[in-house]
């Protein structure tokens, strides 16, 4: 849990710096919520892959604050495919540990 808290704190610091740079809302949306790395993964893919609920919650808070429209949330977040065709849903399901 400490590592997750540390990552959330780092994300929060990056968020503050981005806002201090006075990026406009569209730039913040693109950088924070919709950006993709070289493998086509968004921050949402990475949080799902690592099983980081706290990071997902923080990303969701920021998406809400940035007023991402429902279509962007649906297409560019929930159903965004990486270069291997996987969505954050695939990553979350693949990293899940079920307890019986």
CNS distance restraints for C-alpha pairs under 8 A (distance, minus, plus):
assign (resid   1 and name CA) (resid   5 and name CA) 6.23 0.50 0.50
assign (resid   2 and name CA) (resid   6 and name CA) 6.10 0.50 0.50
assign (resid   3 and name CA) (resid   7 and name CA) 6.25 0.50 0.50
assign (resid   4 and name CA) (resid   8 and name CA) 6.19 0.50 0.50
assign (resid   4 and name CA) (resid  52 and name CA) 6.94 0.50 0.50
assign (resid   4 and name CA) (resid  54 and name CA) 7.20 0.50 0.50
assign (resid   4 and name CA) (resid  55 and name CA) 7.68 0.50 0.50
assign (resid   5 and name CA) (resid   9 and name CA) 6.08 0.50 0.50
assign (resid   5 and name CA) (resid  54 and name CA) 7.86 0.50 0.50
assign (resid   6 and name CA) (resid  10 and name CA) 6.17 0.50 0.50
assign (resid   7 and name CA) (resid  11 and name CA) 6.13 0.50 0.50
assign (resid   7 and name CA) (resid  55 and name CA) 7.63 0.50 0.50
assign (resid   8 and name CA) (resid  12 and name CA) 6.07 0.50 0.50
assign (resid   8 and name CA) (resid  54 and name CA) 7.04 0.50 0.50
assign (resid   8 and name CA) (resid  55 and name CA) 5.95 0.50 0.50
assign (resid   8 and name CA) (resid  58 and name CA) 7.40 0.50 0.50
assign (resid   9 and name CA) (resid  13 and name CA) 6.19 0.50 0.50
assign (resid  10 and name CA) (resid  14 and name CA) 6.26 0.50 0.50
assign (resid  11 and name CA) (resid  15 and name CA) 6.13 0.50 0.50
assign (resid  12 and name CA) (resid  16 and name CA) 6.27 0.50 0.50
assign (resid  13 and name CA) (resid  17 and name CA) 6.26 0.50 0.50
assign (resid  14 and name CA) (resid  18 and name CA) 6.10 0.50 0.50
assign (resid  15 and name CA) (resid  19 and name CA) 6.27 0.50 0.50
assign (resid  15 and name CA) (resid  32 and name CA) 7.89 0.50 0.50
assign (resid  16 and name CA) (resid  20 and name CA) 6.10 0.50 0.50
assign (resid  17 and name CA) (resid  21 and name CA) 6.25 0.50 0.50
assign (resid  18 and name CA) (resid  22 and name CA) 6.83 0.50 0.50
assign (resid  18 and name CA) (resid  23 and name CA) 6.40 0.50 0.50
assign (resid  18 and name CA) (resid  28 and name CA) 7.27 0.50 0.50
assign (resid  19 and name CA) (resid  23 and name CA) 6.00 0.50 0.50
assign (resid  19 and name CA) (resid  28 and name CA) 7.95 0.50 0.50
assign (resid  23 and name CA) (resid  27 and name CA) 5.87 0.50 0.50
assign (resid  23 and name CA) (resid  28 and name CA) 6.18 0.50 0.50
assign (resid  24 and name CA) (resid  28 and name CA) 6.33 0.50 0.50
assign (resid  25 and name CA) (resid  29 and name CA) 6.05 0.50 0.50
assign (resid  25 and name CA) (resid  66 and name CA) 6.28 0.50 0.50
assign (resid  26 and name CA) (resid  30 and name CA) 6.20 0.50 0.50
assign (resid  27 and name CA) (resid  31 and name CA) 6.03 0.50 0.50
assign (resid  28 and name CA) (resid  32 and name CA) 5.61 0.50 0.50
assign (resid  28 and name CA) (resid  33 and name CA) 7.59 0.50 0.50
assign (resid  28 and name CA) (resid  66 and name CA) 7.61 0.50 0.50
assign (resid  29 and name CA) (resid  33 and name CA) 5.29 0.50 0.50
assign (resid  29 and name CA) (resid  34 and name CA) 6.31 0.50 0.50
assign (resid  29 and name CA) (resid  63 and name CA) 7.23 0.50 0.50
assign (resid  29 and name CA) (resid  66 and name CA) 6.42 0.50 0.50
assign (resid  29 and name CA) (resid  68 and name CA) 7.34 0.50 0.50
assign (resid  30 and name CA) (resid  34 and name CA) 4.76 0.50 0.50
assign (resid  30 and name CA) (resid  35 and name CA) 5.53 0.50 0.50
assign (resid  31 and name CA) (resid  35 and name CA) 5.12 0.50 0.50
assign (resid  32 and name CA) (resid  43 and name CA) 7.72 0.50 0.50
assign (resid  32 and name CA) (resid  59 and name CA) 7.87 0.50 0.50
assign (resid  33 and name CA) (resid  42 and name CA) 7.45 0.50 0.50
assign (resid  33 and name CA) (resid  43 and name CA) 6.85 0.50 0.50
assign (resid  33 and name CA) (resid  44 and name CA) 7.78 0.50 0.50
assign (resid  33 and name CA) (resid  59 and name CA) 6.85 0.50 0.50
assign (resid  33 and name CA) (resid  62 and name CA) 7.79 0.50 0.50
assign (resid  33 and name CA) (resid  63 and name CA) 6.48 0.50 0.50
assign (resid  33 and name CA) (resid  77 and name CA) 7.72 0.50 0.50
assign (resid  34 and name CA) (resid  42 and name CA) 6.32 0.50 0.50
assign (resid  34 and name CA) (resid  43 and name CA) 7.72 0.50 0.50
assign (resid  34 and name CA) (resid  76 and name CA) 6.50 0.50 0.50
assign (resid  34 and name CA) (resid  77 and name CA) 7.00 0.50 0.50
assign (resid  35 and name CA) (resid  42 and name CA) 5.67 0.50 0.50
assign (resid  35 and name CA) (resid  43 and name CA) 7.38 0.50 0.50
assign (resid  36 and name CA) (resid  40 and name CA) 5.03 0.50 0.50
assign (resid  36 and name CA) (resid  41 and name CA) 5.01 0.50 0.50
assign (resid  36 and name CA) (resid  42 and name CA) 4.56 0.50 0.50
assign (resid  36 and name CA) (resid  43 and name CA) 7.50 0.50 0.50
assign (resid  37 and name CA) (resid  41 and name CA) 5.43 0.50 0.50
assign (resid  37 and name CA) (resid  42 and name CA) 6.61 0.50 0.50
assign (resid  39 and name CA) (resid  82 and name CA) 6.31 0.50 0.50
assign (resid  39 and name CA) (resid  83 and name CA) 5.50 0.50 0.50
assign (resid  39 and name CA) (resid  84 and name CA) 7.97 0.50 0.50
assign (resid  40 and name CA) (resid  81 and name CA) 7.19 0.50 0.50
assign (resid  40 and name CA) (resid  82 and name CA) 4.16 0.50 0.50
assign (resid  40 and name CA) (resid  83 and name CA) 5.05 0.50 0.50
assign (resid  41 and name CA) (resid  45 and name CA) 5.54 0.50 0.50
assign (resid  41 and name CA) (resid  46 and name CA) 6.91 0.50 0.50
assign (resid  41 and name CA) (resid  81 and name CA) 7.45 0.50 0.50
assign (resid  41 and name CA) (resid  82 and name CA) 4.95 0.50 0.50
assign (resid  41 and name CA) (resid  83 and name CA) 7.52 0.50 0.50
assign (resid  42 and name CA) (resid  46 and name CA) 6.61 0.50 0.50
assign (resid  42 and name CA) (resid  77 and name CA) 7.88 0.50 0.50
assign (resid  42 and name CA) (resid  80 and name CA) 7.93 0.50 0.50
assign (resid  42 and name CA) (resid  82 and name CA) 7.80 0.50 0.50
assign (resid  43 and name CA) (resid  47 and name CA) 6.17 0.50 0.50
assign (resid  44 and name CA) (resid  48 and name CA) 6.09 0.50 0.50
assign (resid  44 and name CA) (resid  56 and name CA) 6.71 0.50 0.50
assign (resid  44 and name CA) (resid  59 and name CA) 7.60 0.50 0.50
assign (resid  44 and name CA) (resid  77 and name CA) 6.92 0.50 0.50
assign (resid  44 and name CA) (resid  88 and name CA) 6.04 0.50 0.50
assign (resid  45 and name CA) (resid  49 and name CA) 6.01 0.50 0.50
assign (resid  45 and name CA) (resid  87 and name CA) 6.74 0.50 0.50
assign (resid  45 and name CA) (resid  88 and name CA) 4.41 0.50 0.50
assign (resid  45 and name CA) (resid  91 and name CA) 6.37 0.50 0.50
assign (resid  46 and name CA) (resid  50 and name CA) 6.20 0.50 0.50
assign (resid  46 and name CA) (resid  88 and name CA) 7.79 0.50 0.50
assign (resid  46 and name CA) (resid  91 and name CA) 7.93 0.50 0.50
assign (resid  47 and name CA) (resid  51 and name CA) 5.92 0.50 0.50
assign (resid  47 and name CA) (resid  52 and name CA) 5.06 0.50 0.50
assign (resid  47 and name CA) (resid  53 and name CA) 7.25 0.50 0.50
assign (resid  47 and name CA) (resid  55 and name CA) 6.10 0.50 0.50
assign (resid  47 and name CA) (resid  56 and name CA) 6.08 0.50 0.50
assign (resid  48 and name CA) (resid  52 and name CA) 6.33 0.50 0.50
assign (resid  48 and name CA) (resid  53 and name CA) 7.73 0.50 0.50
assign (resid  48 and name CA) (resid  56 and name CA) 7.54 0.50 0.50
assign (resid  48 and name CA) (resid  88 and name CA) 5.65 0.50 0.50
assign (resid  48 and name CA) (resid  89 and name CA) 7.26 0.50 0.50
assign (resid  48 and name CA) (resid  91 and name CA) 5.39 0.50 0.50
assign (resid  48 and name CA) (resid  92 and name CA) 4.46 0.50 0.50
assign (resid  48 and name CA) (resid  95 and name CA) 7.60 0.50 0.50
assign (resid  49 and name CA) (resid  88 and name CA) 7.42 0.50 0.50
assign (resid  49 and name CA) (resid  91 and name CA) 4.61 0.50 0.50
assign (resid  49 and name CA) (resid  92 and name CA) 5.47 0.50 0.50
assign (resid  49 and name CA) (resid  94 and name CA) 7.40 0.50 0.50
assign (resid  49 and name CA) (resid  95 and name CA) 5.79 0.50 0.50
assign (resid  50 and name CA) (resid  92 and name CA) 7.79 0.50 0.50
assign (resid  50 and name CA) (resid  95 and name CA) 6.85 0.50 0.50
assign (resid  51 and name CA) (resid  92 and name CA) 6.38 0.50 0.50
assign (resid  51 and name CA) (resid  95 and name CA) 6.52 0.50 0.50
assign (resid  51 and name CA) (resid  96 and name CA) 7.18 0.50 0.50
assign (resid  52 and name CA) (resid  56 and name CA) 6.39 0.50 0.50
assign (resid  53 and name CA) (resid  57 and name CA) 6.15 0.50 0.50
assign (resid  54 and name CA) (resid  58 and name CA) 6.25 0.50 0.50
assign (resid  55 and name CA) (resid  59 and name CA) 6.15 0.50 0.50
assign (resid  56 and name CA) (resid  60 and name CA) 6.08 0.50 0.50
assign (resid  57 and name CA) (resid  61 and name CA) 6.16 0.50 0.50
assign (resid  58 and name CA) (resid  62 and name CA) 6.32 0.50 0.50
assign (resid  59 and name CA) (resid  63 and name CA) 6.10 0.50 0.50
assign (resid  60 and name CA) (resid  64 and name CA) 6.12 0.50 0.50
assign (resid  61 and name CA) (resid  65 and name CA) 6.13 0.50 0.50
assign (resid  62 and name CA) (resid  66 and name CA) 5.96 0.50 0.50
assign (resid  63 and name CA) (resid  67 and name CA) 6.08 0.50 0.50
assign (resid  63 and name CA) (resid  68 and name CA) 5.55 0.50 0.50
assign (resid  64 and name CA) (resid  68 and name CA) 6.26 0.50 0.50
assign (resid  68 and name CA) (resid  72 and name CA) 6.23 0.50 0.50
assign (resid  68 and name CA) (resid  73 and name CA) 6.50 0.50 0.50
assign (resid  69 and name CA) (resid  73 and name CA) 6.42 0.50 0.50
assign (resid  70 and name CA) (resid  74 and name CA) 6.04 0.50 0.50
assign (resid  71 and name CA) (resid  75 and name CA) 5.99 0.50 0.50
assign (resid  71 and name CA) (resid  76 and name CA) 7.83 0.50 0.50
assign (resid  72 and name CA) (resid  76 and name CA) 5.07 0.50 0.50
assign (resid  72 and name CA) (resid  77 and name CA) 6.79 0.50 0.50
assign (resid  73 and name CA) (resid  77 and name CA) 4.92 0.50 0.50
assign (resid  73 and name CA) (resid  78 and name CA) 6.20 0.50 0.50
assign (resid  74 and name CA) (resid  78 and name CA) 5.13 0.50 0.50
assign (resid  74 and name CA) (resid  79 and name CA) 6.18 0.50 0.50
assign (resid  75 and name CA) (resid  79 and name CA) 5.09 0.50 0.50
assign (resid  75 and name CA) (resid  80 and name CA) 5.94 0.50 0.50
assign (resid  76 and name CA) (resid  80 and name CA) 4.88 0.50 0.50
assign (resid  77 and name CA) (resid  88 and name CA) 7.85 0.50 0.50
assign (resid  78 and name CA) (resid  87 and name CA) 7.03 0.50 0.50
assign (resid  78 and name CA) (resid  88 and name CA) 6.60 0.50 0.50
assign (resid  78 and name CA) (resid  89 and name CA) 7.34 0.50 0.50
assign (resid  79 and name CA) (resid  87 and name CA) 5.58 0.50 0.50
assign (resid  79 and name CA) (resid  88 and name CA) 7.30 0.50 0.50
assign (resid  79 and name CA) (resid  89 and name CA) 7.90 0.50 0.50
assign (resid  80 and name CA) (resid  86 and name CA) 7.83 0.50 0.50
assign (resid  80 and name CA) (resid  87 and name CA) 5.41 0.50 0.50
assign (resid  80 and name CA) (resid  88 and name CA) 7.27 0.50 0.50
assign (resid  81 and name CA) (resid  85 and name CA) 4.94 0.50 0.50
assign (resid  81 and name CA) (resid  86 and name CA) 4.99 0.50 0.50
assign (resid  81 and name CA) (resid  87 and name CA) 4.63 0.50 0.50
assign (resid  81 and name CA) (resid  88 and name CA) 7.76 0.50 0.50
assign (resid  82 and name CA) (resid  86 and name CA) 5.41 0.50 0.50
assign (resid  82 and name CA) (resid  87 and name CA) 6.49 0.50 0.50
assign (resid  86 and name CA) (resid  90 and name CA) 5.65 0.50 0.50
assign (resid  86 and name CA) (resid  91 and name CA) 7.02 0.50 0.50
assign (resid  87 and name CA) (resid  91 and name CA) 6.58 0.50 0.50
assign (resid  88 and name CA) (resid  92 and name CA) 6.09 0.50 0.50
assign (resid  89 and name CA) (resid  93 and name CA) 6.11 0.50 0.50
assign (resid  90 and name CA) (resid  94 and name CA) 5.96 0.50 0.50
assign (resid  91 and name CA) (resid  95 and name CA) 6.17 0.50 0.50
assign (resid  92 and name CA) (resid  96 and name CA) 6.06 0.50 0.50
